[in-house]
Amino acid sequence: MRGGLGTCPGTEECAHGESRDRGAGRDGDSRRARARGERAHGRQGAEGGNDDVRIVFDGAGTAWVPELAKKDHKAHGLYAAVGDRIAGVCAYCAGAFGVKDAVIAQGVQLAGEYEGHPSVRRLVHEGFQVITF
């Protein structure tokens, strides 16, 4: 089984649906739940043995990369456990949320194959099932 995981609740700059003014998943409870779910499912896929799981941070989720990389963050252990499954961070959205330099500093690859955004089409053509949180 192949699965590509990502978050894409949208931004005002990025044509994914919600506006930044409506929270775009950045409110406390939904933001934490999405980020934790994404990493937990990525770890479950990694522990499953044969699952090829890749995590792509998109939309407001791009802001999680520099936060979770902090060793004192309570979810850092889970983030570190799936670090080898992180396939990229949306280049456009990382810029829109002001975290592009922080993402690059963490050594995480920016993904921008389609107008600055990760290519979902490429993942589908590679046989992945795309799951969005």
Beta strands, then each sheet from edge to edge (+ up, - down):
strand 1: 2-7
strand 2: 52-57
strand 3: 86-90
strand 4: 110-111
strand 5: 129-132
sheet 1: 4+ 3+ 2+ 1+ 5+
end
